[in-house]
Amino acid sequence: MTSTDENETATGAPGAPPVPPRTALGAARRVVVKVGSSSLTSLAGGLDPARLDAIVDALAARRAAGSQVVLVSSGAIAAGLAPLRLARRPRDLATQQAAAAVGQLALAQAYGESFGRHGQLIGQVLLTADDMIRRAHYRNAQRTLERLLGLDVLPVVNENDTVATDEIRVGDNDRLAALVAHLVGADALVLLSDVDGLYDGDPRRPGSRLLPEVEAPTDLETVRIASPGAGSLGTGGMATKITAAAMASAAGIPVLLAAAEQVGAALAVGSGGPTVGTAFRPSGRRMSARRFWLRHAADVRGRLQLDDGAVAAVVGRRRSLLAAGIHAISGDFDAGDVVDLVAPDGTVVARGVAGFDAGELPALIGRRTRDLAPEQRREVVHADDLVPF
């Protein structure tokens, strides 16, 4: 059984030349902008009002030009350091969470006051990994953000670091920004940091060249990611930004990586679009929210080992997975949980939603549908709930 998702579209009209990524960035009607901790704060003084106001001014200008804007902002933990008289970013989880609890209030207040200068109402949205991993939570976050935008509210999104555990890790908000960009159906993603783009070598060394555009994932094969990593205030590095850019561009969203101090130019509107940073051309089709969730956000609970015929059917012909094509299972999962589909050589070739509990499958695997009881004659993973890699 094949499946076509009506929400999946190409990045341009059939037969039309692809839109240059900078043109698409300049014309985007809905933009997600991510800003890192180091762009908002200083170790000595916590939040830097001048830097925060400069970013807000550019976001408000883009908003006034007719775009809807969603801000994904780091900085809660960093903003809590100075009030708590902490000399550096803490390493232990409890102190990180305490700093986030104090800093999140300061960050929200600062954004509220700064956007208030432009008469722009904001709404704080704190997400956890659960909100990305669990489908019901994912859809609820999607509805909330959509309603805020419909009410002319600019959402300010951050991970809920006060309750996060292993979610506090390197580059989480870069990935979160890519997930949010797809969640809200954004037309563009702008990643702002303390680096002005992607270089073909270490930007601290003479001869390294800024790459103005990345046309395809293969362009990154010759790039040595040797740029400075996160400072003492942040958690992300260049590798996490490239991963986020690849996630979004593979789902049909153009991406710009630029320095926060260039925020005005990065958010420029008009036919030419921004002239700064590195632009990532969309390399794939616009996925439905469900398929994007399956590919990038779902919590995988098990694995199904397929034979070669099943791999060809699932990946090549986009068919549902039947019991006959499975020869082994692993993991403890229930019907409705997400599982990886694995080729005989161990390569993960697809991901999907299991139609059976793990305990039900050993009696079914390898058997043809006509040999099963009537109540067992259903797909193990339906084509509508499956995304090939």
C-alpha positions in Angstrom: 0.0 0.0 0.0 1.4 3.3 -1.0 0.7 6.7 0.6 0.9 10.3 -0.5 0.8 13.0 2.1 -1.1 15.9 0.8 0.9 18.3 3.0 4.2 17.4 1.4 5.1 19.8 -1.4 8.1 20.6 -3.5 10.1 23.8 -2.7 8.9 25.4 -5.9 6.3 25.1 -8.7 6.8 22.1 -10.9 9.2 22.9 -13.8 10.0 26.3 -12.3 13.7 27.2 -11.5 14.5 27.0 -7.8 14.2 30.3 -5.9 17.7 31.4 -4.7 17.9 30.9 -1.0 18.7 34.6 -0.2 15.7 35.7 -2.2 13.5 33.2 -0.3 14.9 34.5 3.0 14.2 38.1 2.1 10.6 37.3 1.0 9.7 34.9 3.8 6.3 35.6 5.4 7.0 33.5 8.5 10.5 33.5 10.0 12.0 31.7 12.9 15.1 33.4 14.4 17.4 31.7 16.9 19.7 33.7 19.1 22.4 32.2 21.4 23.4 33.0 24.9 26.7 34.6 23.9 24.8 37.1 21.8 22.6 38.3 24.7 24.7 38.2 27.8 28.1 38.9 29.3 29.7 36.9 32.1 30.2 40.0 34.3 26.9 41.7 33.9 24.3 39.0 32.9 22.0 40.3 30.2 23.4 43.0 28.0 20.6 45.5 27.3 22.2 47.1 24.3 22.8 43.8 22.5 19.3 42.5 23.4 17.7 45.8 22.2 19.6 45.6 18.9 18.2 42.2 18.2 14.7 43.2 19.2 14.8 46.3 17.0 15.7 44.1 13.9 13.0 41.6 14.8 10.4 44.4 15.2 11.5 45.9 11.9 11.0 42.6 10.1 7.6 42.2 11.9 6.6 45.8 10.7 7.5 44.8 7.1 4.8 42.2 7.2 6.5 39.0 8.4 5.4 36.9 11.3 8.4 36.2 13.6 9.1 33.4 16.1 12.1 33.9 18.3 13.9 30.9 19.7 16.1 32.3 22.5 18.8 30.8 24.6 20.1 32.7 27.6 18.1 31.6 30.6 21.0 29.9 32.4 23.5 32.6 31.4 21.1 35.4 32.6 20.9 33.7 36.0 24.6 33.7 36.7 25.1 37.3 37.7 22.1 37.5 40.1 23.3 34.3 41.8 26.9 35.6 41.9 28.2 32.6 39.9 31.5 33.2 38.2 30.9 30.8 35.4 28.3 28.5 33.9 27.8 25.7 36.4 28.5 22.1 35.5 26.1 20.3 37.9 22.5 19.9 36.8 20.9 21.3 40.0 22.7 24.6 39.8 22.0 24.9 36.0 18.3 24.5 36.8 18.5 27.0 39.6 20.2 29.5 37.3 17.6 28.9 34.6 14.8 29.5 37.1 16.2 32.9 38.0 17.4 33.8 34.6 14.2 32.8 32.7 12.3 35.5 34.5 14.9 38.1 33.9 15.1 37.1 30.2 11.3 37.3 29.7 11.1 40.7 31.5 13.9 42.1 29.3 12.2 40.9 26.1 8.9 42.2 27.2 10.2 45.7 28.0 12.3 45.8 24.8 9.5 44.7 22.5 7.2 47.0 24.4 9.1 49.9 22.9 7.6 48.8 19.5 4.2 48.1 20.8 4.7 44.4 20.2 3.1 41.8 22.5 5.1 38.7 23.2 4.3 35.3 24.7 6.7 33.0 26.4 6.6 29.3 25.3 8.8 26.9 27.3 9.2 23.5 25.7 10.8 20.2 26.8 12.0 17.3 24.8 8.7 15.6 25.7 6.9 18.3 23.7 9.0 17.2 20.7 9.1 13.5 21.3 5.5 12.8 22.1 3.1 13.2 19.2 0.2 14.6 21.2 2.5 17.2 22.9 4.0 18.1 19.5 0.6 18.8 18.1 -0.4 20.8 21.1 2.7 23.0 20.8 1.9 23.4 17.2 -1.6 24.6 17.9 -0.4 27.0 20.7 2.2 28.6 18.5 -0.2 29.0 15.6 -2.8 30.6 17.8 -0.3 33.1 19.2 0.7 34.1 15.7 -2.9 34.4 14.8 -3.4 36.8 17.7 -0.5 39.0 16.5 1.7 37.8 19.4 5.4 37.2 18.8 6.3 33.9 20.5 9.6 33.7 22.4 10.5 30.0 22.6 13.1 28.4 24.9 13.7 25.0 26.3 12.4 24.7 29.8 15.8 24.3 31.4 14.4 24.5 34.9 13.0 21.0 34.6 15.2 19.6 31.8 17.6 16.8 32.6 19.7 15.3 29.8 18.1 17.8 27.5 20.6 20.4 28.7 23.3 19.5 26.2 25.4 21.0 23.5 23.4 22.6 20.7 20.0 21.8 21.9 18.4 25.2 21.0 19.9 25.0 17.5 18.1 21.8 17.0 15.0 23.2 18.8 15.0 26.1 16.3 14.9 23.7 13.3 12.1 21.7 14.9 10.1 24.9 15.7 10.7 26.2 12.1 9.0 23.1 10.8 6.4 23.0 13.6 5.1 26.5 12.6 5.5 26.0 8.8 8.2 28.7 8.6 9.4 30.0 5.3 12.9 30.7 6.6 15.2 30.0 9.6 17.8 32.4 10.7 20.5 31.2 13.1 22.3 34.0 14.9 25.5 33.4 16.9 28.9 35.0 17.5 30.2 33.6 14.2 29.5 35.4 10.9 28.9 32.3 8.8 30.4 28.9 7.8 34.1 28.9 6.8 36.0 26.3 4.8 38.5 26.1 7.6 39.3 27.6 11.0 38.2 31.3 10.7 40.9 32.3 13.1 43.5 31.3 10.6 44.6 33.3 7.5 43.3 32.0 4.3 40.0 30.6 5.6 37.1 31.6 3.3 33.5 32.3 4.2 31.1 30.2 2.2 28.3 32.4 1.0 26.1 29.5 0.1 25.6 25.8 0.7 23.7 24.3 -2.2 23.6 20.7 -1.1 24.7 18.5 1.9 27.6 17.3 -0.2 29.1 20.8 -0.1 29.8 20.2 3.5 32.0 17.1 2.9 35.1 19.3 2.2 34.5 21.7 5.1 36.6 21.3 8.2 34.4 22.4 11.1 37.2 24.0 13.1 35.5 27.2 14.2 35.5 28.3 17.8 33.0 26.3 19.9 30.7 27.7 22.5 32.0 30.1 25.0 31.5 29.9 28.7 28.0 31.2 28.5 26.6 29.0 25.7 26.3 25.4 24.8 26.2 25.3 21.0 29.0 25.2 18.5 29.3 25.3 14.7 28.6 21.6 14.3 25.2 21.9 16.0 24.3 24.9 13.8 25.2 22.9 10.7 23.1 20.0 11.9 20.1 22.3 12.5 20.6 23.9 9.1 20.8 20.5 7.4 17.6 19.4 9.2 15.6 22.5 8.1 17.0 22.6 4.6 16.3 18.9 4.0 12.6 19.7 4.9 12.4 22.5 2.3 13.2 25.5 4.6 16.0 28.0 3.5 18.4 28.8 6.3 20.8 31.7 7.0 23.7 31.4 9.5 25.0 34.8 10.5 26.4 36.8 13.4 24.1 38.4 15.9 25.8 41.8 15.3 24.6 41.5 11.7 21.0 40.9 12.7 19.7 43.9 10.7 21.2 42.8 7.5 20.4 39.1 8.2 16.7 40.0 8.4 16.7 42.4 5.5 13.6 42.2 3.2 13.4 42.7 -0.5 14.2 40.8 -3.7 17.9 40.4 -2.9 17.4 39.3 0.6 20.3 39.3 3.1 23.8 39.8 1.9 25.6 38.5 5.0 26.3 35.1 6.4 26.0 31.6 4.8 22.7 30.7 3.1 21.6 27.1 3.0 19.6 26.2 -0.1 16.6 23.9 0.6 17.8 20.4 -0.4 14.5 18.5 0.0 10.7 18.7 -0.1 8.5 20.3 2.4 7.5 17.4 4.7 4.3 17.0 6.6 4.6 17.8 10.3 4.0 14.1 11.1 6.8 12.8 8.9 9.2 15.5 10.1 8.4 14.6 13.7 9.1 10.9 12.9 12.4 11.7 11.3 13.9 14.2 13.7 12.0 14.4 17.0 10.4 11.1 17.9 11.6 8.9 20.8 12.6 5.6 19.3 11.6 2.6 21.5 12.7 -0.4 19.4 14.0 -1.9 16.2 12.6 -4.2 13.5 15.1 -6.1 11.5 14.0 -6.4 7.8 14.9 -8.8 5.0 16.1 -7.4 1.6 12.6 -7.7 0.1 11.0 -5.7 2.9 13.7 -3.0 2.6 13.0 -2.7 -1.2 9.2 -2.5 -0.6 9.4 0.1 2.3 12.2 2.3 0.9 11.9 1.8 -2.8 8.2 1.5 -3.3 7.0 3.3 -0.1 4.9 0.3 0.9 3.6 -0.6 4.4 5.7 -3.1 6.4 4.1 -6.5 6.8 5.1 -9.3 9.2 6.5 -11.4 6.5 9.4 -9.0 5.9 10.6 -9.0 9.5 13.0 -11.6 10.9 13.9 -10.1 14.3 12.8 -7.4 16.8 14.4 -5.7 19.7 13.2 -3.2 22.4 10.2 -3.0 24.6 7.6 -1.0 22.8 3.8 -0.7 22.6 1.5 -0.2 19.6 1.8 3.5 18.8 5.4 3.8 19.8 8.1 4.7 17.2 10.6 2.1 16.0 13.5 2.1 13.6 13.4 -0.3 10.6 16.8 -1.8 10.0 18.3 -3.5 6.9 20.2 -6.8 7.1 23.5 -5.0 7.3 22.3 -3.0 10.4 21.7 0.3 8.6 18.6 2.2 9.7 16.5 2.7 6.5 13.2 4.0 7.9 11.3 5.0 11.0 7.7 4.5 11.7 4.9 3.9 14.2 4.4 0.3 15.3 1.0 -1.3 14.9 1.7 -4.1 17.4 3.2 -4.4 20.9 6.7 -5.9 21.0 5.2 -8.9 22.9 2.8 -9.7 20.0 5.3 -9.7 17.2 7.5 -12.8 17.8 4.5 -15.0 16.9 3.9 -13.1 13.7 7.3 -12.3 12.1 8.2 -14.0 8.9 4.6 -15.2 8.3 2.5 -14.3 5.3 -0.6 -12.3 5.8 -2.9 -15.1 4.6 -1.4 -17.4 7.2 -2.4 -15.1 10.1 -5.6 -14.9 12.1 -8.0 -12.3 10.8 -7.4 -9.9 13.7 -3.6 -10.1 13.0 -3.9 -9.2 9.3 -2.8 -5.6 9.5 0.3 -3.7 8.7 3.1 -3.8 11.3 4.0 -0.3 10.2 1.5 1.5 7.9 2.9 3.5 5.0 1.1 6.6 6.3 3.1 6.3 9.6 6.5 5.6 8.0 9.3 7.8 6.8 12.2 6.3 4.7 15.7 7.6 5.2 
